[in-house]
Amino acid sequence: MSLSFDPSVTDDSTLIRLALAGSRAAFEGLVRAHHGAVRWQLLRTLRDAAAADDLAQEVFLHAFRHLDRFRGDESIRPWLIGIARNKAKEFVRAEVRRKGREQGPLAMLLARWRAERLEEGTDEAEEYERTLARLRDCIGALAPRSRQVIEEHYFRSRTLESLGQ
């Protein structure tokens, strides 16, 4: 079912009503109005432009499929941002599992730490991200043998005595 759509309509409640009635053009109006905010939230959380772009598409696909669940007469933006947060959490959890498989225990534990900060929803997320990046840089700058000692002691619970031998 296709409805005629007036592109000058920009208020969320009208766009939502028209989109629910089957107007894809109205939903595209919602995407145009809120894509920047959704992408910014994802980019702020993930610090990865490609992942933010991919997840922004997933957010709007989810919103399109579940628009009938939106309960509000005001802006749809907070609902979309909530979906974006959930998609970011799912992405980070998957990254934890992937890093554990591909990059070993240190990368997995750092990714898990990052996921925990995201789950906590702290306002200090940016500071955690900067700290995590600095820690990753420091460990990455170590010689391979030194990096191995760090991993063995802190992440595999080997004693310093056993490592010294």
Phi and psi in radians as a Rosetta constraint file:
Dihedral C 1 N 2 CA 2 C 2 CIRCULARHARMONIC -2.015 0.35
Dihedral N 2 CA 2 C 2 N 3 CIRCULARHARMONIC 2.253 0.35
Dihedral C 2 N 3 CA 3 C 3 CIRCULARHARMONIC -1.826 0.35
Dihedral N 3 CA 3 C 3 N 4 CIRCULARHARMONIC 2.646 0.35
Dihedral C 3 N 4 CA 4 C 4 CIRCULARHARMONIC -1.277 0.35
Dihedral N 4 CA 4 C 4 N 5 CIRCULARHARMONIC 2.471 0.35
Dihedral C 4 N 5 CA 5 C 5 CIRCULARHARMONIC -2.252 0.35
Dihedral N 5 CA 5 C 5 N 6 CIRCULARHARMONIC 2.290 0.35
Dihedral C 5 N 6 CA 6 C 6 CIRCULARHARMONIC -1.619 0.35
Dihedral N 6 CA 6 C 6 N 7 CIRCULARHARMONIC 1.905 0.35
Dihedral C 6 N 7 CA 7 C 7 CIRCULARHARMONIC -1.090 0.35
Dihedral N 7 CA 7 C 7 N 8 CIRCULARHARMONIC -0.212 0.35
Dihedral C 7 N 8 CA 8 C 8 CIRCULARHARMONIC -1.387 0.35
Dihedral N 8 CA 8 C 8 N 9 CIRCULARHARMONIC -0.195 0.35
Dihedral C 8 N 9 CA 9 C 9 CIRCULARHARMONIC -1.250 0.35
Dihedral N 9 CA 9 C 9 N 10 CIRCULARHARMONIC 2.193 0.35
Dihedral C 9 N 10 CA 10 C 10 CIRCULARHARMONIC -2.272 0.35
Dihedral N 10 CA 10 C 10 N 11 CIRCULARHARMONIC -0.143 0.35
Dihedral C 10 N 11 CA 11 C 11 CIRCULARHARMONIC -1.353 0.35
Dihedral N 11 CA 11 C 11 N 12 CIRCULARHARMONIC 2.418 0.35
Dihedral C 11 N 12 CA 12 C 12 CIRCULARHARMONIC -0.996 0.35
Dihedral N 12 CA 12 C 12 N 13 CIRCULARHARMONIC -0.780 0.35
Dihedral C 12 N 13 CA 13 C 13 CIRCULARHARMONIC -1.081 0.35
Dihedral N 13 CA 13 C 13 N 14 CIRCULARHARMONIC -0.686 0.35
Dihedral C 13 N 14 CA 14 C 14 CIRCULARHARMONIC -1.218 0.35
Dihedral N 14 CA 14 C 14 N 15 CIRCULARHARMONIC -0.754 0.35
Dihedral C 14 N 15 CA 15 C 15 CIRCULARHARMONIC -1.084 0.35
Dihedral N 15 CA 15 C 15 N 16 CIRCULARHARMONIC -0.717 0.35
Dihedral C 15 N 16 CA 16 C 16 CIRCULARHARMONIC -1.116 0.35
Dihedral N 16 CA 16 C 16 N 17 CIRCULARHARMONIC -0.823 0.35
Dihedral C 16 N 17 CA 17 C 17 CIRCULARHARMONIC -1.023 0.35
Dihedral N 17 CA 17 C 17 N 18 CIRCULARHARMONIC -0.778 0.35
Dihedral C 17 N 18 CA 18 C 18 CIRCULARHARMONIC -1.185 0.35
Dihedral N 18 CA 18 C 18 N 19 CIRCULARHARMONIC -0.698 0.35
Dihedral C 18 N 19 CA 19 C 19 CIRCULARHARMONIC -1.113 0.35
Dihedral N 19 CA 19 C 19 N 20 CIRCULARHARMONIC -0.730 0.35
Dihedral C 19 N 20 CA 20 C 20 CIRCULARHARMONIC -1.120 0.35
Dihedral N 20 CA 20 C 20 N 21 CIRCULARHARMONIC -0.492 0.35
Dihedral C 20 N 21 CA 21 C 21 CIRCULARHARMONIC -1.437 0.35
Dihedral N 21 CA 21 C 21 N 22 CIRCULARHARMONIC -0.043 0.35
Dihedral C 21 N 22 CA 22 C 22 CIRCULARHARMONIC 1.975 0.35
Dihedral N 22 CA 22 C 22 N 23 CIRCULARHARMONIC 0.071 0.35
Dihedral C 22 N 23 CA 23 C 23 CIRCULARHARMONIC -1.459 0.35
Dihedral N 23 CA 23 C 23 N 24 CIRCULARHARMONIC 1.891 0.35
Dihedral C 23 N 24 CA 24 C 24 CIRCULARHARMONIC -1.192 0.35
Dihedral N 24 CA 24 C 24 N 25 CIRCULARHARMONIC -0.575 0.35
Dihedral C 24 N 25 CA 25 C 25 CIRCULARHARMONIC -1.096 0.35
Dihedral N 25 CA 25 C 25 N 26 CIRCULARHARMONIC -0.635 0.35
Dihedral C 25 N 26 CA 26 C 26 CIRCULARHARMONIC -1.162 0.35
Dihedral N 26 CA 26 C 26 N 27 CIRCULARHARMONIC -0.720 0.35
Dihedral C 26 N 27 CA 27 C 27 CIRCULARHARMONIC -1.127 0.35
Dihedral N 27 CA 27 C 27 N 28 CIRCULARHARMONIC -0.689 0.35
Dihedral C 27 N 28 CA 28 C 28 CIRCULARHARMONIC -1.044 0.35
Dihedral N 28 CA 28 C 28 N 29 CIRCULARHARMONIC -0.592 0.35
Dihedral C 28 N 29 CA 29 C 29 CIRCULARHARMONIC -1.110 0.35
Dihedral N 29 CA 29 C 29 N 30 CIRCULARHARMONIC -0.684 0.35
Dihedral C 29 N 30 CA 30 C 30 CIRCULARHARMONIC -1.125 0.35
Dihedral N 30 CA 30 C 30 N 31 CIRCULARHARMONIC -0.737 0.35
Dihedral C 30 N 31 CA 31 C 31 CIRCULARHARMONIC -1.068 0.35
Dihedral N 31 CA 31 C 31 N 32 CIRCULARHARMONIC -0.837 0.35
Dihedral C 31 N 32 CA 32 C 32 CIRCULARHARMONIC -1.028 0.35
Dihedral N 32 CA 32 C 32 N 33 CIRCULARHARMONIC -0.689 0.35
Dihedral C 32 N 33 CA 33 C 33 CIRCULARHARMONIC -1.255 0.35
Dihedral N 33 CA 33 C 33 N 34 CIRCULARHARMONIC -0.532 0.35
Dihedral C 33 N 34 CA 34 C 34 CIRCULARHARMONIC -2.105 0.35
Dihedral N 34 CA 34 C 34 N 35 CIRCULARHARMONIC -0.037 0.35
Dihedral C 34 N 35 CA 35 C 35 CIRCULARHARMONIC -1.031 0.35
Dihedral N 35 CA 35 C 35 N 36 CIRCULARHARMONIC -0.771 0.35
Dihedral C 35 N 36 CA 36 C 36 CIRCULARHARMONIC -1.036 0.35
Dihedral N 36 CA 36 C 36 N 37 CIRCULARHARMONIC -0.766 0.35
Dihedral C 36 N 37 CA 37 C 37 CIRCULARHARMONIC -1.186 0.35
Dihedral N 37 CA 37 C 37 N 38 CIRCULARHARMONIC -0.696 0.35
Dihedral C 37 N 38 CA 38 C 38 CIRCULARHARMONIC -1.136 0.35
Dihedral N 38 CA 38 C 38 N 39 CIRCULARHARMONIC -0.822 0.35
Dihedral C 38 N 39 CA 39 C 39 CIRCULARHARMONIC -1.109 0.35
Dihedral N 39 CA 39 C 39 N 40 CIRCULARHARMONIC -0.706 0.35
Dihedral C 39 N 40 CA 40 C 40 CIRCULARHARMONIC -1.059 0.35
Dihedral N 40 CA 40 C 40 N 41 CIRCULARHARMONIC -0.782 0.35
Dihedral C 40 N 41 CA 41 C 41 CIRCULARHARMONIC -1.034 0.35
Dihedral N 41 CA 41 C 41 N 42 CIRCULARHARMONIC -0.783 0.35
Dihedral C 41 N 42 CA 42 C 42 CIRCULARHARMONIC -1.157 0.35
Dihedral N 42 CA 42 C 42 N 43 CIRCULARHARMONIC -0.756 0.35
Dihedral C 42 N 43 CA 43 C 43 CIRCULARHARMONIC -1.134 0.35
Dihedral N 43 CA 43 C 43 N 44 CIRCULARHARMONIC -0.712 0.35
Dihedral C 43 N 44 CA 44 C 44 CIRCULARHARMONIC -1.080 0.35
Dihedral N 44 CA 44 C 44 N 45 CIRCULARHARMONIC -0.669 0.35
Dihedral C 44 N 45 CA 45 C 45 CIRCULARHARMONIC -1.372 0.35
Dihedral N 45 CA 45 C 45 N 46 CIRCULARHARMONIC -0.785 0.35
Dihedral C 45 N 46 CA 46 C 46 CIRCULARHARMONIC -1.636 0.35
Dihedral N 46 CA 46 C 46 N 47 CIRCULARHARMONIC -0.466 0.35
Dihedral C 46 N 47 CA 47 C 47 CIRCULARHARMONIC 1.027 0.35
Dihedral N 47 CA 47 C 47 N 48 CIRCULARHARMONIC 0.620 0.35
Dihedral C 47 N 48 CA 48 C 48 CIRCULARHARMONIC -2.535 0.35
Dihedral N 48 CA 48 C 48 N 49 CIRCULARHARMONIC 1.851 0.35
Dihedral C 48 N 49 CA 49 C 49 CIRCULARHARMONIC -1.074 0.35
Dihedral N 49 CA 49 C 49 N 50 CIRCULARHARMONIC -0.735 0.35
Dihedral C 49 N 50 CA 50 C 50 CIRCULARHARMONIC -1.128 0.35
Dihedral N 50 CA 50 C 50 N 51 CIRCULARHARMONIC -0.747 0.35
Dihedral C 50 N 51 CA 51 C 51 CIRCULARHARMONIC -1.146 0.35
Dihedral N 51 CA 51 C 51 N 52 CIRCULARHARMONIC -0.698 0.35
Dihedral C 51 N 52 CA 52 C 52 CIRCULARHARMONIC -1.080 0.35
Dihedral N 52 CA 52 C 52 N 53 CIRCULARHARMONIC -0.736 0.35
Dihedral C 52 N 53 CA 53 C 53 CIRCULARHARMONIC -1.098 0.35
Dihedral N 53 CA 53 C 53 N 54 CIRCULARHARMONIC -0.803 0.35
Dihedral C 53 N 54 CA 54 C 54 CIRCULARHARMONIC -1.090 0.35
Dihedral N 54 CA 54 C 54 N 55 CIRCULARHARMONIC -0.796 0.35
Dihedral C 54 N 55 CA 55 C 55 CIRCULARHARMONIC -1.233 0.35
Dihedral N 55 CA 55 C 55 N 56 CIRCULARHARMONIC -0.539 0.35
Dihedral C 55 N 56 CA 56 C 56 CIRCULARHARMONIC -1.057 0.35
Dihedral N 56 CA 56 C 56 N 57 CIRCULARHARMONIC -0.715 0.35
Dihedral C 56 N 57 CA 57 C 57 CIRCULARHARMONIC -1.083 0.35
Dihedral N 57 CA 57 C 57 N 58 CIRCULARHARMONIC -0.727 0.35
Dihedral C 57 N 58 CA 58 C 58 CIRCULARHARMONIC -1.120 0.35
Dihedral N 58 CA 58 C 58 N 59 CIRCULARHARMONIC -0.664 0.35
Dihedral C 58 N 59 CA 59 C 59 CIRCULARHARMONIC -1.042 0.35
Dihedral N 59 CA 59 C 59 N 60 CIRCULARHARMONIC -0.845 0.35
Dihedral C 59 N 60 CA 60 C 60 CIRCULARHARMONIC -1.262 0.35
Dihedral N 60 CA 60 C 60 N 61 CIRCULARHARMONIC -0.539 0.35
Dihedral C 60 N 61 CA 61 C 61 CIRCULARHARMONIC -1.136 0.35
Dihedral N 61 CA 61 C 61 N 62 CIRCULARHARMONIC -0.784 0.35
Dihedral C 61 N 62 CA 62 C 62 CIRCULARHARMONIC -1.056 0.35
Dihedral N 62 CA 62 C 62 N 63 CIRCULARHARMONIC -0.800 0.35
Dihedral C 62 N 63 CA 63 C 63 CIRCULARHARMONIC -1.078 0.35
Dihedral N 63 CA 63 C 63 N 64 CIRCULARHARMONIC -0.711 0.35
Dihedral C 63 N 64 CA 64 C 64 CIRCULARHARMONIC -1.076 0.35
Dihedral N 64 CA 64 C 64 N 65 CIRCULARHARMONIC -0.780 0.35
Dihedral C 64 N 65 CA 65 C 65 CIRCULARHARMONIC -1.241 0.35
Dihedral N 65 CA 65 C 65 N 66 CIRCULARHARMONIC -0.440 0.35
Dihedral C 65 N 66 CA 66 C 66 CIRCULARHARMONIC -2.140 0.35
Dihedral N 66 CA 66 C 66 N 67 CIRCULARHARMONIC 0.422 0.35
Dihedral C 66 N 67 CA 67 C 67 CIRCULARHARMONIC -1.020 0.35
Dihedral N 67 CA 67 C 67 N 68 CIRCULARHARMONIC -0.515 0.35
Dihedral C 67 N 68 CA 68 C 68 CIRCULARHARMONIC -1.154 0.35
Dihedral N 68 CA 68 C 68 N 69 CIRCULARHARMONIC -0.251 0.35
Dihedral C 68 N 69 CA 69 C 69 CIRCULARHARMONIC -1.500 0.35
Dihedral N 69 CA 69 C 69 N 70 CIRCULARHARMONIC -0.231 0.35
Dihedral C 69 N 70 CA 70 C 70 CIRCULARHARMONIC -1.152 0.35
Dihedral N 70 CA 70 C 70 N 71 CIRCULARHARMONIC 2.206 0.35
Dihedral C 70 N 71 CA 71 C 71 CIRCULARHARMONIC -2.079 0.35
Dihedral N 71 CA 71 C 71 N 72 CIRCULARHARMONIC 1.673 0.35
Dihedral C 71 N 72 CA 72 C 72 CIRCULARHARMONIC 3.139 0.35
Dihedral N 72 CA 72 C 72 N 73 CIRCULARHARMONIC 2.657 0.35
Dihedral C 72 N 73 CA 73 C 73 CIRCULARHARMONIC -1.876 0.35
Dihedral N 73 CA 73 C 73 N 74 CIRCULARHARMONIC -0.068 0.35
Dihedral C 73 N 74 CA 74 C 74 CIRCULARHARMONIC -1.772 0.35
Dihedral N 74 CA 74 C 74 N 75 CIRCULARHARMONIC -2.584 0.35
Dihedral C 74 N 75 CA 75 C 75 CIRCULARHARMONIC -1.176 0.35
Dihedral N 75 CA 75 C 75 N 76 CIRCULARHARMONIC 2.507 0.35
Dihedral C 75 N 76 CA 76 C 76 CIRCULARHARMONIC -1.485 0.35
Dihedral N 76 CA 76 C 76 N 77 CIRCULARHARMONIC -0.156 0.35
Dihedral C 76 N 77 CA 77 C 77 CIRCULARHARMONIC -0.961 0.35
Dihedral N 77 CA 77 C 77 N 78 CIRCULARHARMONIC -0.832 0.35
Dihedral C 77 N 78 CA 78 C 78 CIRCULARHARMONIC -1.037 0.35
Dihedral N 78 CA 78 C 78 N 79 CIRCULARHARMONIC -0.633 0.35
Dihedral C 78 N 79 CA 79 C 79 CIRCULARHARMONIC -1.133 0.35
Dihedral N 79 CA 79 C 79 N 80 CIRCULARHARMONIC -0.781 0.35
Dihedral C 79 N 80 CA 80 C 80 CIRCULARHARMONIC -1.122 0.35
Dihedral N 80 CA 80 C 80 N 81 CIRCULARHARMONIC -0.696 0.35
Dihedral C 80 N 81 CA 81 C 81 CIRCULARHARMONIC -1.124 0.35
Dihedral N 81 CA 81 C 81 N 82 CIRCULARHARMONIC -0.675 0.35
Dihedral C 81 N 82 CA 82 C 82 CIRCULARHARMONIC -1.078 0.35
Dihedral N 82 CA 82 C 82 N 83 CIRCULARHARMONIC -0.746 0.35
Dihedral C 82 N 83 CA 83 C 83 CIRCULARHARMONIC -1.082 0.35
Dihedral N 83 CA 83 C 83 N 84 CIRCULARHARMONIC -0.735 0.35
Dihedral C 83 N 84 CA 84 C 84 CIRCULARHARMONIC -1.069 0.35
Dihedral N 84 CA 84 C 84 N 85 CIRCULARHARMONIC -0.751 0.35
Dihedral C 84 N 85 CA 85 C 85 CIRCULARHARMONIC -1.052 0.35
Dihedral N 85 CA 85 C 85 N 86 CIRCULARHARMONIC -0.776 0.35
Dihedral C 85 N 86 CA 86 C 86 CIRCULARHARMONIC -1.123 0.35
Dihedral N 86 CA 86 C 86 N 87 CIRCULARHARMONIC -0.730 0.35
Dihedral C 86 N 87 CA 87 C 87 CIRCULARHARMONIC -1.105 0.35
Dihedral N 87 CA 87 C 87 N 88 CIRCULARHARMONIC -0.678 0.35
Dihedral C 87 N 88 CA 88 C 88 CIRCULARHARMONIC -1.120 0.35
Dihedral N 88 CA 88 C 88 N 89 CIRCULARHARMONIC -0.736 0.35
Dihedral C 88 N 89 CA 89 C 89 CIRCULARHARMONIC -1.084 0.35
Dihedral N 89 CA 89 C 89 N 90 CIRCULARHARMONIC -0.772 0.35
Dihedral C 89 N 90 CA 90 C 90 CIRCULARHARMONIC -1.051 0.35
Dihedral N 90 CA 90 C 90 N 91 CIRCULARHARMONIC -0.734 0.35
Dihedral C 90 N 91 CA 91 C 91 CIRCULARHARMONIC -1.088 0.35
Dihedral N 91 CA 91 C 91 N 92 CIRCULARHARMONIC -0.806 0.35
Dihedral C 91 N 92 CA 92 C 92 CIRCULARHARMONIC -1.152 0.35
Dihedral N 92 CA 92 C 92 N 93 CIRCULARHARMONIC -0.714 0.35
Dihedral C 92 N 93 CA 93 C 93 CIRCULARHARMONIC -1.045 0.35
Dihedral N 93 CA 93 C 93 N 94 CIRCULARHARMONIC -0.765 0.35
Dihedral C 93 N 94 CA 94 C 94 CIRCULARHARMONIC -1.120 0.35
Dihedral N 94 CA 94 C 94 N 95 CIRCULARHARMONIC -0.633 0.35
Dihedral C 94 N 95 CA 95 C 95 CIRCULARHARMONIC -1.145 0.35
Dihedral N 95 CA 95 C 95 N 96 CIRCULARHARMONIC -0.643 0.35
Dihedral C 95 N 96 CA 96 C 96 CIRCULARHARMONIC -1.038 0.35
Dihedral N 96 CA 96 C 96 N 97 CIRCULARHARMONIC -0.845 0.35
Dihedral C 96 N 97 CA 97 C 97 CIRCULARHARMONIC -1.109 0.35
Dihedral N 97 CA 97 C 97 N 98 CIRCULARHARMONIC -0.769 0.35
Dihedral C 97 N 98 CA 98 C 98 CIRCULARHARMONIC -1.119 0.35
Dihedral N 98 CA 98 C 98 N 99 CIRCULARHARMONIC -0.777 0.35
Dihedral C 98 N 99 CA 99 C 99 CIRCULARHARMONIC -1.131 0.35
Dihedral N 99 CA 99 C 99 N 100 CIRCULARHARMONIC -0.613 0.35
Dihedral C 99 N 100 CA 100 C 100 CIRCULARHARMONIC -1.079 0.35
Dihedral N 100 CA 100 C 100 N 101 CIRCULARHARMONIC -0.696 0.35
Dihedral C 100 N 101 CA 101 C 101 CIRCULARHARMONIC -1.280 0.35
Dihedral N 101 CA 101 C 101 N 102 CIRCULARHARMONIC -0.751 0.35
Dihedral C 101 N 102 CA 102 C 102 CIRCULARHARMONIC -1.626 0.35
Dihedral N 102 CA 102 C 102 N 103 CIRCULARHARMONIC -0.594 0.35
Dihedral C 102 N 103 CA 103 C 103 CIRCULARHARMONIC -2.070 0.35
Dihedral N 103 CA 103 C 103 N 104 CIRCULARHARMONIC -0.025 0.35
Dihedral C 103 N 104 CA 104 C 104 CIRCULARHARMONIC 1.659 0.35
Dihedral N 104 CA 104 C 104 N 105 CIRCULARHARMONIC -3.134 0.35
Dihedral C 104 N 105 CA 105 C 105 CIRCULARHARMONIC -1.179 0.35
Dihedral N 105 CA 105 C 105 N 106 CIRCULARHARMONIC -0.625 0.35
Dihedral C 105 N 106 CA 106 C 106 CIRCULARHARMONIC -1.122 0.35
Dihedral N 106 CA 106 C 106 N 107 CIRCULARHARMONIC -0.851 0.35
Dihedral C 106 N 107 CA 107 C 107 CIRCULARHARMONIC -1.081 0.35
Dihedral N 107 CA 107 C 107 N 108 CIRCULARHARMONIC -0.679 0.35
Dihedral C 107 N 108 CA 108 C 108 CIRCULARHARMONIC -1.145 0.35
Dihedral N 108 CA 108 C 108 N 109 CIRCULARHARMONIC -0.745 0.35
Dihedral C 108 N 109 CA 109 C 109 CIRCULARHARMONIC -1.177 0.35
Dihedral N 109 CA 109 C 109 N 110 CIRCULARHARMONIC -0.650 0.35
Dihedral C 109 N 110 CA 110 C 110 CIRCULARHARMONIC -1.143 0.35
Dihedral N 110 CA 110 C 110 N 111 CIRCULARHARMONIC -0.717 0.35
Dihedral C 110 N 111 CA 111 C 111 CIRCULARHARMONIC -1.151 0.35
Dihedral N 111 CA 111 C 111 N 112 CIRCULARHARMONIC -0.683 0.35
Dihedral C 111 N 112 CA 112 C 112 CIRCULARHARMONIC -1.118 0.35
Dihedral N 112 CA 112 C 112 N 113 CIRCULARHARMONIC -0.736 0.35
Dihedral C 112 N 113 CA 113 C 113 CIRCULARHARMONIC -1.027 0.35
Dihedral N 113 CA 113 C 113 N 114 CIRCULARHARMONIC -0.760 0.35
Dihedral C 113 N 114 CA 114 C 114 CIRCULARHARMONIC -1.081 0.35
Dihedral N 114 CA 114 C 114 N 115 CIRCULARHARMONIC -0.748 0.35
Dihedral C 114 N 115 CA 115 C 115 CIRCULARHARMONIC -1.108 0.35
Dihedral N 115 CA 115 C 115 N 116 CIRCULARHARMONIC -0.694 0.35
Dihedral C 115 N 116 CA 116 C 116 CIRCULARHARMONIC -1.103 0.35
Dihedral N 116 CA 116 C 116 N 117 CIRCULARHARMONIC -0.727 0.35
Dihedral C 116 N 117 CA 117 C 117 CIRCULARHARMONIC -1.086 0.35
Dihedral N 117 CA 117 C 117 N 118 CIRCULARHARMONIC -0.702 0.35
Dihedral C 117 N 118 CA 118 C 118 CIRCULARHARMONIC -1.145 0.35
Dihedral N 118 CA 118 C 118 N 119 CIRCULARHARMONIC -0.735 0.35
Dihedral C 118 N 119 CA 119 C 119 CIRCULARHARMONIC -1.083 0.35
Dihedral N 119 CA 119 C 119 N 120 CIRCULARHARMONIC -0.660 0.35
Dihedral C 119 N 120 CA 120 C 120 CIRCULARHARMONIC -1.166 0.35
Dihedral N 120 CA 120 C 120 N 121 CIRCULARHARMONIC -0.410 0.35
Dihedral C 120 N 121 CA 121 C 121 CIRCULARHARMONIC 1.111 0.35
Dihedral N 121 CA 121 C 121 N 122 CIRCULARHARMONIC 0.555 0.35
Dihedral C 121 N 122 CA 122 C 122 CIRCULARHARMONIC -1.186 0.35
Dihedral N 122 CA 122 C 122 N 123 CIRCULARHARMONIC 2.643 0.35
Dihedral C 122 N 123 CA 123 C 123 CIRCULARHARMONIC -1.301 0.35
Dihedral N 123 CA 123 C 123 N 124 CIRCULARHARMONIC -0.164 0.35
Dihedral C 123 N 124 CA 124 C 124 CIRCULARHARMONIC -1.636 0.35
Dihedral N 124 CA 124 C 124 N 125 CIRCULARHARMONIC 0.388 0.35
Dihedral C 124 N 125 CA 125 C 125 CIRCULARHARMONIC -1.007 0.35
Dihedral N 125 CA 125 C 125 N 126 CIRCULARHARMONIC -0.685 0.35
Dihedral C 125 N 126 CA 126 C 126 CIRCULARHARMONIC -1.137 0.35
Dihedral N 126 CA 126 C 126 N 127 CIRCULARHARMONIC -0.701 0.35
Dihedral C 126 N 127 CA 127 C 127 CIRCULARHARMONIC -1.152 0.35
Dihedral N 127 CA 127 C 127 N 128 CIRCULARHARMONIC -0.708 0.35
Dihedral C 127 N 128 CA 128 C 128 CIRCULARHARMONIC -1.053 0.35
Dihedral N 128 CA 128 C 128 N 129 CIRCULARHARMONIC -0.738 0.35
Dihedral C 128 N 129 CA 129 C 129 CIRCULARHARMONIC -1.101 0.35
Dihedral N 129 CA 129 C 129 N 130 CIRCULARHARMONIC -0.728 0.35
Dihedral C 129 N 130 CA 130 C 130 CIRCULARHARMONIC -1.140 0.35
Dihedral N 130 CA 130 C 130 N 131 CIRCULARHARMONIC -0.728 0.35
Dihedral C 130 N 131 CA 131 C 131 CIRCULARHARMONIC -1.110 0.35
Dihedral N 131 CA 131 C 131 N 132 CIRCULARHARMONIC -0.780 0.35
Dihedral C 131 N 132 CA 132 C 132 CIRCULARHARMONIC -1.069 0.35
Dihedral N 132 CA 132 C 132 N 133 CIRCULARHARMONIC -0.756 0.35
Dihedral C 132 N 133 CA 133 C 133 CIRCULARHARMONIC -1.112 0.35
Dihedral N 133 CA 133 C 133 N 134 CIRCULARHARMONIC -0.722 0.35
Dihedral C 133 N 134 CA 134 C 134 CIRCULARHARMONIC -1.127 0.35
Dihedral N 134 CA 134 C 134 N 135 CIRCULARHARMONIC -0.742 0.35
Dihedral C 134 N 135 CA 135 C 135 CIRCULARHARMONIC -1.100 0.35
Dihedral N 135 CA 135 C 135 N 136 CIRCULARHARMONIC -0.775 0.35
Dihedral C 135 N 136 CA 136 C 136 CIRCULARHARMONIC -1.062 0.35
Dihedral N 136 CA 136 C 136 N 137 CIRCULARHARMONIC -0.734 0.35
Dihedral C 136 N 137 CA 137 C 137 CIRCULARHARMONIC -1.122 0.35
Dihedral N 137 CA 137 C 137 N 138 CIRCULARHARMONIC -0.760 0.35
Dihedral C 137 N 138 CA 138 C 138 CIRCULARHARMONIC -1.100 0.35
Dihedral N 138 CA 138 C 138 N 139 CIRCULARHARMONIC -0.832 0.35
Dihedral C 138 N 139 CA 139 C 139 CIRCULARHARMONIC -1.160 0.35
Dihedral N 139 CA 139 C 139 N 140 CIRCULARHARMONIC -0.672 0.35
Dihedral C 139 N 140 CA 140 C 140 CIRCULARHARMONIC -1.148 0.35
Dihedral N 140 CA 140 C 140 N 141 CIRCULARHARMONIC -0.462 0.35
Dihedral C 140 N 141 CA 141 C 141 CIRCULARHARMONIC -1.409 0.35
Dihedral N 141 CA 141 C 141 N 142 CIRCULARHARMONIC -0.200 0.35
Dihedral C 141 N 142 CA 142 C 142 CIRCULARHARMONIC -1.229 0.35
Dihedral N 142 CA 142 C 142 N 143 CIRCULARHARMONIC 2.699 0.35
Dihedral C 142 N 143 CA 143 C 143 CIRCULARHARMONIC -1.129 0.35
Dihedral N 143 CA 143 C 143 N 144 CIRCULARHARMONIC 2.624 0.35
Dihedral C 143 N 144 CA 144 C 144 CIRCULARHARMONIC -0.897 0.35
Dihedral N 144 CA 144 C 144 N 145 CIRCULARHARMONIC -0.736 0.35
Dihedral C 144 N 145 CA 145 C 145 CIRCULARHARMONIC -1.145 0.35
Dihedral N 145 CA 145 C 145 N 146 CIRCULARHARMONIC -0.721 0.35
Dihedral C 145 N 146 CA 146 C 146 CIRCULARHARMONIC -1.139 0.35
Dihedral N 146 CA 146 C 146 N 147 CIRCULARHARMONIC -0.741 0.35
Dihedral C 146 N 147 CA 147 C 147 CIRCULARHARMONIC -1.050 0.35
Dihedral N 147 CA 147 C 147 N 148 CIRCULARHARMONIC -0.702 0.35
Dihedral C 147 N 148 CA 148 C 148 CIRCULARHARMONIC -1.108 0.35
Dihedral N 148 CA 148 C 148 N 149 CIRCULARHARMONIC -0.721 0.35
Dihedral C 148 N 149 CA 149 C 149 CIRCULARHARMONIC -1.070 0.35
Dihedral N 149 CA 149 C 149 N 150 CIRCULARHARMONIC -0.780 0.35
Dihedral C 149 N 150 CA 150 C 150 CIRCULARHARMONIC -1.024 0.35
Dihedral N 150 CA 150 C 150 N 151 CIRCULARHARMONIC -0.848 0.35
Dihedral C 150 N 151 CA 151 C 151 CIRCULARHARMONIC -1.076 0.35
Dihedral N 151 CA 151 C 151 N 152 CIRCULARHARMONIC -0.774 0.35
Dihedral C 151 N 152 CA 152 C 152 CIRCULARHARMONIC -1.112 0.35
Dihedral N 152 CA 152 C 152 N 153 CIRCULARHARMONIC -0.744 0.35
Dihedral C 152 N 153 CA 153 C 153 CIRCULARHARMONIC -1.325 0.35
Dihedral N 153 CA 153 C 153 N 154 CIRCULARHARMONIC -0.916 0.35
Dihedral C 153 N 154 CA 154 C 154 CIRCULARHARMONIC -1.465 0.35
Dihedral N 154 CA 154 C 154 N 155 CIRCULARHARMONIC -0.452 0.35
Dihedral C 154 N 155 CA 155 C 155 CIRCULARHARMONIC -2.027 0.35
Dihedral N 155 CA 155 C 155 N 156 CIRCULARHARMONIC -0.190 0.35
Dihedral C 155 N 156 CA 156 C 156 CIRCULARHARMONIC -2.139 0.35
Dihedral N 156 CA 156 C 156 N 157 CIRCULARHARMONIC 0.134 0.35
Dihedral C 156 N 157 CA 157 C 157 CIRCULARHARMONIC 1.018 0.35
Dihedral N 157 CA 157 C 157 N 158 CIRCULARHARMONIC 0.551 0.35
Dihedral C 157 N 158 CA 158 C 158 CIRCULARHARMONIC -1.426 0.35
Dihedral N 158 CA 158 C 158 N 159 CIRCULARHARMONIC 2.474 0.35
Dihedral C 158 N 159 CA 159 C 159 CIRCULARHARMONIC -1.316 0.35
Dihedral N 159 CA 159 C 159 N 160 CIRCULARHARMONIC 2.727 0.35
Dihedral C 159 N 160 CA 160 C 160 CIRCULARHARMONIC -1.097 0.35
Dihedral N 160 CA 160 C 160 N 161 CIRCULARHARMONIC -0.624 0.35
Dihedral C 160 N 161 CA 161 C 161 CIRCULARHARMONIC -1.069 0.35
Dihedral N 161 CA 161 C 161 N 162 CIRCULARHARMONIC -0.791 0.35
Dihedral C 161 N 162 CA 162 C 162 CIRCULARHARMONIC -1.175 0.35
Dihedral N 162 CA 162 C 162 N 163 CIRCULARHARMONIC -0.580 0.35
Dihedral C 162 N 163 CA 163 C 163 CIRCULARHARMONIC -1.240 0.35
Dihedral N 163 CA 163 C 163 N 164 CIRCULARHARMONIC -0.611 0.35
Dihedral C 163 N 164 CA 164 C 164 CIRCULARHARMONIC -1.142 0.35
Dihedral N 164 CA 164 C 164 N 165 CIRCULARHARMONIC -0.515 0.35
